[in-house]
Amino acid sequence: MTKTHQHSRYLALGMVLAATNMRLPITMMPGLISAMRHTLGLPSSMAGLITTIPLLTFAIMSPVIARLGHRFGNELTIYLMLIVLAVGSYIRVVPSIALLFVGTLLVGIGVDGGNVLIPAIIKDNFPQRIELATSGYTLSMVFVGSLGTGLSGMMAAHWSLPMTLAILSVIGLINLVLWLPNLKYNHRAPVATANKVQADDHPSVWRLPLAWVVTAFFGLQALVYYSLLTWLPTIFVAHGFSVVVAGNLVTIMQLSGLPMSFLVPATSGKRSGVITMIAVIGVGFIAGAAGILLPGLSFGLAVVLSVLLGLGSGAAFSLAVVFFTQKTTNGFETADLSGMAQSAGYLLAAFGPVIFGWLGSHVGWNLVIWLAMGFSALLALCGGVLQRHTSIYD
């Protein structure tokens, strides 16, 4: 068991705010696209880059941030990334298309600091309460992420685009203040020398087969979730629902994942709990997607299917985070595994919606649903393999 590090009394609150900052700066942007078109003259062809840029940034920067955490300490690295996030957020306040994309790039880099290193912070500072700390972290992230798009759209209807962006970015400044006490307890990775290799040193995660299974698990859940999030409204409209109803169904899907943010970490200490959640992932994603193939889809059934998909996606993301902490032996290994998995995972998430969209437009949306089901089956299979091992070093 990892030895508990000394930490600030404000660490848990800082982690919750960091989790909020890992979703809100991204999920608030789709609700502002109409305002960006009106205020900035943003072309429709460029609007999708607002979401794609952060995902590509995650793919590129995740391993880099893990190494920065080794060298400078996880607490300090997160703070530096929070500064980058705050700067990027307020650069976007300036009404300019060029600065909008520069700010979005910086936001992606800043957000990825928490993506990669918060699981490591949990591993080091709450080894006896990993389940509780992970629940608070994932619940905050998913809850705020689910509300971000709708909240930003409502604010933009009453205030200007710059004002809306400035207000929604204030939480990043608050996070900067509350994270400061944690810098006193910054922890760097121990330095290994050529003549002194510790007995418990492990090979690079990039060389471990089970680490690649964790990477596949994270990548597949990201691929399925972001692809469905992007195209489910279009698929529901193709079934005869209005644009508003289709959007509400996707919101139901997002909110339905909230219970899993608590249940997955709470049950992850037991093998039966992990197996149950893998079953939820398989049934939720596969049955939820399969139901969409039924002809004459009613609103009631669509709600049920959206709930199933939400349960599956919520369980998959939370279990991926649990695997980062559960399958490693210390915080720096957690960061390495998190960086590796998120690098590949978000690369899939960035290109998955594009490929799915092309297939849906040229071949048909039924093929997209079948692909989502196939990838979901592989996701459940990866989870089944991982639950049989205590760590990636088995």
C-alpha positions in Angstrom: 0.0 0.0 0.0 1.3 3.4 -0.9 2.4 5.5 2.1 0.2 8.6 2.6 1.9 11.8 1.7 1.5 14.9 3.9 -0.9 17.3 2.2 -2.8 20.5 2.7 -6.2 20.5 4.3 -7.4 22.2 1.1 -6.3 19.4 -1.2 -9.7 17.7 -1.5 -11.4 21.0 -2.3 -8.7 21.9 -4.8 -9.1 18.5 -6.5 -12.9 19.1 -6.8 -12.3 22.5 -8.4 -9.6 21.1 -10.7 -12.1 18.4 -11.8 -14.6 21.1 -12.6 -12.0 22.9 -14.6 -11.3 19.8 -16.6 -14.7 19.7 -18.2 -16.4 23.1 -18.0 -13.9 25.0 -20.3 -14.6 22.4 -23.0 -18.3 21.5 -22.6 -19.4 25.1 -22.3 -18.2 25.9 -25.8 -20.8 24.0 -27.9 -23.5 26.1 -26.3 -21.7 29.2 -27.4 -21.2 28.4 -31.0 -24.2 30.4 -32.1 -22.9 33.4 -30.2 -19.4 32.9 -31.7 -20.9 32.9 -35.2 -22.8 36.1 -34.5 -20.1 38.0 -32.5 -16.9 36.7 -34.2 -18.2 35.6 -37.6 -16.9 32.1 -36.9 -17.5 29.9 -40.0 -19.5 26.7 -39.4 -16.6 24.7 -41.0 -14.3 25.9 -38.1 -16.7 25.4 -35.2 -15.9 21.7 -34.8 -12.2 22.6 -34.1 -13.3 24.1 -30.8 -13.9 20.6 -29.5 -11.2 18.8 -31.6 -8.3 21.0 -30.5 -8.4 20.1 -26.8 -8.8 16.4 -27.6 -5.7 16.4 -29.9 -3.9 18.4 -27.2 -4.7 15.7 -24.6 -3.3 13.0 -27.0 0.0 14.9 -27.5 0.5 16.3 -24.1 -0.5 13.5 -21.7 2.8 11.6 -21.7 4.7 14.9 -21.5 2.8 16.1 -18.5 3.4 12.8 -16.8 7.2 13.4 -17.2 6.9 16.9 -16.0 5.2 15.6 -12.9 8.2 13.3 -12.3 10.7 16.1 -12.7 9.0 19.0 -11.0 6.4 17.3 -8.7 2.7 16.6 -9.4 1.4 19.4 -7.2 3.6 22.1 -8.8 3.0 20.8 -12.3 -0.8 20.9 -11.8 -0.5 24.5 -10.6 1.5 25.5 -13.6 -1.1 23.9 -15.9 -3.9 25.7 -14.0 -2.1 29.0 -14.8 -2.0 28.0 -18.5 -5.7 27.1 -18.3 -6.6 30.5 -16.7 -4.5 32.4 -19.3 -6.1 30.5 -22.2 -9.6 31.0 -20.8 -9.2 34.7 -20.6 -7.5 35.0 -24.0 -10.8 33.6 -25.4 -12.6 36.5 -23.9 -11.0 38.8 -26.5 -13.4 38.9 -29.5 -11.0 37.5 -32.1 -11.2 34.2 -34.0 -7.4 33.8 -33.9 -7.3 34.4 -30.2 -10.2 32.0 -29.7 -8.2 29.2 -31.1 -5.0 30.2 -29.3 -6.9 30.3 -26.1 -8.5 26.9 -26.8 -5.1 25.4 -27.4 -3.8 26.7 -24.1 -7.0 25.5 -22.4 -6.4 22.0 -23.7 -2.9 22.0 -22.4 -4.0 23.3 -19.0 -6.9 20.9 -18.6 -4.7 17.9 -19.4 -2.6 18.7 -16.3 -5.5 17.6 -14.1 -6.5 14.8 -16.5 -3.2 13.1 -16.0 -2.0 14.0 -12.5 -5.1 14.1 -10.3 -5.3 10.3 -10.3 -1.7 10.3 -9.1 -2.5 12.9 -6.4 -5.3 10.6 -5.2 -3.0 7.6 -5.2 -0.3 9.4 -3.2 -2.4 11.3 -0.7 -5.5 9.2 -0.2 -4.3 5.6 -0.4 -6.7 4.4 2.3 -9.6 6.4 0.8 -9.0 6.0 -2.9 -12.7 5.1 -3.6 -14.1 8.2 -1.8 -11.5 10.6 -3.4 -12.1 9.1 -6.8 -15.9 9.5 -6.4 -15.6 13.2 -5.5 -13.3 13.8 -8.4 -15.3 12.0 -11.1 -18.7 13.1 -9.8 -17.6 16.8 -9.9 -16.2 16.4 -13.4 -19.2 14.6 -14.9 -21.8 16.8 -13.2 -20.3 20.1 -14.3 -19.5 18.7 -17.7 -23.2 17.6 -18.1 -24.4 21.1 -17.2 -21.8 23.1 -19.1 -23.4 23.2 -22.6 -26.9 24.2 -21.4 -25.6 26.7 -18.8 -23.4 28.5 -21.3 -26.2 28.7 -23.8 -28.6 30.2 -21.3 -26.0 32.8 -20.2 -25.2 33.7 -23.8 -28.9 34.4 -24.4 -28.8 37.2 -21.8 -25.2 38.4 -21.8 -22.5 39.1 -24.4 -20.1 36.4 -25.5 -17.1 38.0 -23.8 -19.1 38.5 -20.6 -20.3 34.9 -20.6 -16.8 33.5 -21.2 -15.3 35.7 -18.5 -17.9 34.7 -15.9 -17.6 31.0 -16.6 -13.8 31.2 -16.4 -13.8 32.7 -12.9 -13.7 29.2 -11.3 -10.2 28.8 -12.8 -9.0 31.9 -10.9 -10.5 30.5 -7.7 -8.8 27.2 -8.3 -5.4 29.0 -8.6 -5.9 30.5 -5.1 -7.1 27.3 -3.5 -4.3 25.2 -5.0 -1.5 27.4 -3.6 -1.3 25.7 -0.1 -0.6 22.4 -1.9 2.7 23.7 -3.3 4.1 23.4 0.2 3.7 19.6 0.0 5.0 19.2 -3.6 6.5 15.7 -4.2 9.0 14.9 -6.8 9.9 11.4 -8.1 12.9 9.8 -6.3 16.1 10.0 -8.4 17.5 6.7 -9.5 21.2 6.5 -10.3 23.2 4.1 -12.4 24.7 2.6 -9.3 21.5 2.5 -7.2 18.4 1.0 -8.6 15.7 0.5 -6.1 14.4 -3.1 -5.7 10.8 -2.0 -6.4 11.6 -0.2 -9.6 9.4 -1.3 -12.5 9.9 -1.1 -16.2 8.3 1.7 -18.3 4.5 1.3 -18.6 4.9 1.5 -22.4 6.6 -1.9 -22.2 3.9 -3.7 -20.2 1.1 -5.7 -22.0 -1.4 -5.0 -19.2 -0.7 -1.3 -19.5 -1.7 -1.5 -23.1 -4.9 -3.2 -22.1 -5.7 -0.3 -19.7 -4.9 2.0 -22.6 -7.3 0.1 -24.9 -9.9 0.3 -22.2 -9.6 4.0 -21.8 -9.4 4.6 -25.6 -12.4 2.5 -26.4 -14.6 4.2 -23.8 -13.5 7.6 -25.1 -14.1 6.6 -28.7 -17.6 5.3 -28.1 -18.6 8.1 -25.7 -17.5 11.0 -27.8 -18.7 9.5 -31.0 -22.2 8.9 -29.6 -22.2 12.3 -27.9 -21.4 14.0 -31.3 -23.8 12.0 -33.5 -26.7 10.8 -31.3 -28.7 14.0 -31.9 -28.4 13.5 -35.6 -29.4 9.8 -35.3 -32.4 10.7 -33.2 -33.4 13.4 -35.7 -33.2 10.7 -38.4 -35.7 8.7 -36.4 -38.2 11.6 -36.5 -37.5 13.5 -33.3 -37.1 17.3 -33.3 -33.7 18.9 -32.8 -34.7 20.1 -29.3 -36.0 16.6 -28.2 -32.8 15.0 -29.7 -30.6 17.4 -27.7 -32.6 16.7 -24.5 -32.2 12.9 -25.0 -28.4 13.4 -25.2 -28.6 15.5 -22.0 -30.4 12.7 -20.3 -27.6 10.3 -21.4 -25.0 12.6 -19.9 -26.8 13.0 -16.6 -27.5 9.3 -16.3 -23.8 8.7 -15.9 -23.7 10.6 -12.6 -24.7 7.7 -10.3 -21.8 5.6 -11.7 -19.3 8.3 -10.6 -20.2 7.3 -7.1 -21.0 3.6 -7.5 -18.0 2.5 -9.5 -15.3 3.7 -7.0 -17.4 2.6 -4.1 -17.6 -1.0 -5.3 -14.2 -1.2 -7.0 -12.5 -2.7 -3.9 -14.3 -5.9 -4.5 -13.8 -8.2 -7.5 -17.6 -8.7 -7.7 -18.0 -5.0 -7.8 -15.7 -4.6 -10.8 -17.3 -7.5 -12.6 -20.8 -5.9 -12.0 -19.6 -2.6 -13.4 -18.1 -4.3 -16.5 -21.6 -5.9 -17.0 -23.2 -2.4 -16.7 -20.8 -1.2 -19.3 -21.6 -4.0 -21.7 -25.3 -4.0 -21.2 -25.5 -0.2 -21.1 -23.5 0.5 -24.3 -24.5 -2.6 -26.3 -28.2 -2.8 -25.4 -28.6 1.0 -25.4 -27.1 1.2 -28.9 -28.9 -1.9 -30.2 -32.3 -0.4 -29.3 -31.7 2.5 -31.6 -31.7 0.1 -34.5 -35.4 -0.7 -33.8 -37.9 0.7 -36.3 -40.5 3.1 -35.1 -38.5 4.3 -32.1 -40.8 5.9 -29.5 -39.9 8.7 -27.2 -40.3 6.5 -24.1 -38.0 3.9 -25.5 -35.5 6.6 -26.6 -35.4 7.9 -23.0 -34.7 4.3 -21.7 -32.0 3.8 -24.3 -30.4 7.2 -23.4 -30.3 6.2 -19.7 -28.7 2.9 -20.6 -26.0 4.6 -22.7 -25.4 7.1 -19.9 -25.0 4.3 -17.3 -22.6 2.5 -19.6 -20.5 5.6 -20.4 -20.4 6.8 -16.8 -19.3 3.3 -15.5 -16.7 3.1 -18.3 -15.0 6.4 -17.5 -15.1 6.0 -13.8 -13.7 2.5 -14.0 -10.9 3.7 -16.3 -9.9 6.2 -13.6 -10.1 3.5 -11.0 -7.8 1.3 -13.1 -5.2 4.1 -13.1 -4.9 4.0 -9.3 -5.8 0.4 -8.7 -3.3 -1.2 -11.1 -0.2 0.8 -10.0 1.8 1.0 -6.9 2.6 4.7 -6.4 1.5 8.1 -7.7 4.2 8.5 -10.3 3.4 5.1 -11.9 -0.3 6.2 -11.8 0.7 9.4 -13.7 2.7 7.4 -16.3 -0.2 5.0 -16.9 -2.7 7.8 -17.0 -0.6 9.7 -19.4 -0.1 6.7 -21.7 -3.8 5.7 -21.7 -5.1 9.2 -22.2 -2.7 9.9 -25.0 -4.0 7.0 -27.1 -7.5 7.4 -25.8 -8.0 11.0 -26.7 -6.4 10.5 -30.1 -9.2 7.9 -30.8 -11.7 10.3 -29.3 -10.6 13.1 -31.6 -10.8 11.1 -34.9 -13.6 8.7 -33.9 -16.4 11.3 -34.4 -15.0 12.4 -37.7 -14.8 8.8 -39.1 -18.2 7.9 -37.6 -19.7 11.0 -39.2 -18.3 10.2 -42.6 -19.6 6.6 -42.4 -23.0 7.8 -41.2 -23.3 10.3 -44.1 -22.0 8.0 -46.8 -23.0 4.5 -45.7 -25.7 5.0 -43.1 -26.2 5.5 -39.4 -27.0 1.8 -38.7 -23.4 1.0 -39.5 -22.3 3.6 -36.9 -24.5 1.9 -34.3 -23.1 -1.5 -35.1 -19.5 -0.2 -34.9 -20.3 1.3 -31.5 -21.7 -2.0 -30.3 -18.6 -3.8 -31.5 -16.2 -1.4 -29.8 -18.3 -1.7 -26.7 -17.9 -5.5 -26.7 -14.1 -5.0 -27.0 -14.3 -2.5 -24.1 -16.0 -5.0 -21.8 -13.5 -7.7 -22.8 -10.6 -5.4 -21.8 -12.3 -4.8 -18.5 -12.7 -8.5 -18.0 -9.0 -9.1 -18.6 -8.0 -6.3 -16.2 -10.2 -7.4 -13.3 -8.2 -10.7 -13.2 -4.9 -8.9 -12.3 -4.0 -6.9 -9.2 -1.6 -4.6 -11.1 -0.1 -4.0 -14.5 3.1 -5.6 -13.3 1.6 -9.1 -12.8 
